[in-house]
Every structure is written in C-alpha cells, then in structure tokens.
C-alpha cells in the first residue's frame, strides 16, 4: 500500500513503548487492528535499534519504540 504524502501535520504524535512482549509483537498487533506501516527505521543504527512508524485510520502517525529490556540488550 502506498500512502499519499501528508497535507497537514499530525495534531499529536505518540511514541509507544510496549509493556508486554516487544516492539515486533506490538507492531504486528497494531497492524492486525488496522494500522498501516508508514516507515521502518528498525535496525537503522545497528541490530535491535530504531523504531517503526505506523498510522491509524485517521492518518495520525505514531512510533513503536523498543522496550526497556530490548534497549538494555544492546
């Protein structure tokens, strides 16, 4: 799926840090609920780093970050 470029800046941009599971589990769960992948920066700064950007049905984007455990593993 190709998203059109934004015409308006998000009113709110959230950075979500999963409590259960990990970043990959949370990303998959939200996509199952209808979120759309917008950009993928997972691994950008090496294995296990980065974030994923998703958008909800309203077009607002949000990031899925790594958990505290995932951040401490590097």
C-alpha positions as CSV (number, residue, x, y, z in Angstrom):
1,X,0.0,0.0,0.0
2,X,1.3,3.5,-0.9
3,X,0.3,6.3,1.3
4,X,-0.2,9.8,-0.1
5,X,2.1,12.5,1.2
6,X,0.8,14.4,4.2
7,X,-1.1,17.6,3.6
8,X,-1.5,18.5,7.3
9,X,0.9,18.0,10.2
10,X,-0.3,15.5,12.8
11,X,-2.2,17.1,15.7
12,X,-0.5,14.6,18.0
13,X,2.4,12.2,17.5
14,X,2.8,9.4,20.1
15,X,5.9,7.3,20.8
16,X,4.6,4.0,22.2
17,X,6.8,1.7,24.3
18,X,5.3,-1.8,24.7
19,X,4.9,-3.1,28.2
20,X,4.3,-6.7,27.3
21,X,6.2,-8.5,24.5
22,X,8.4,-6.5,22.4
23,X,8.5,-3.9,19.6
24,X,7.9,-6.5,16.9
25,X,4.9,-8.1,18.8
26,X,3.3,-4.7,19.3
27,X,3.9,-3.6,15.7
28,X,2.2,-6.9,14.5
29,X,-0.7,-6.5,16.9
30,X,-1.4,-2.9,15.8
31,X,-1.2,-3.8,12.1
32,X,-3.7,-6.6,12.9
33,X,-6.0,-3.9,14.3
34,X,-5.8,-1.9,11.1
35,X,-2.7,0.4,11.5
36,X,-0.7,1.0,8.3
37,X,3.1,0.8,8.1
38,X,4.4,4.2,7.0
39,X,8.2,4.0,7.6
40,X,10.6,1.4,9.0
41,X,13.7,2.5,10.9
42,X,14.2,-0.8,12.7
43,X,17.9,-1.6,12.6
44,X,18.9,1.8,11.3
45,X,21.7,2.2,13.8
46,X,22.6,-1.5,14.1
47,X,20.9,-4.7,15.1
48,X,18.0,-4.3,17.5
49,X,17.9,-0.5,17.2
50,X,15.5,2.0,15.7
51,X,11.7,2.3,15.5
52,X,8.7,1.7,13.3
53,X,6.2,4.4,12.2
54,X,2.6,3.4,11.8
55,X,-0.5,5.4,11.0
56,X,-4.0,4.9,12.4
57,X,-7.3,5.0,10.4
58,X,-7.4,8.8,10.9
59,X,-3.9,9.2,9.3
60,X,-2.1,10.2,12.5
61,X,1.3,8.7,12.8
62,X,2.9,7.1,15.8
63,X,6.1,5.3,16.6
64,X,6.7,1.9,18.2
65,X,9.9,2.0,20.2
66,X,11.8,-0.8,21.8
67,X,11.0,-1.9,25.4
68,X,13.4,-1.1,28.3
69,X,14.5,-4.8,28.1
70,X,15.2,-4.5,24.4
71,X,17.2,-1.3,24.9
72,X,19.3,-2.9,27.7
73,X,20.2,-5.9,25.5
74,X,22.4,-3.8,23.2
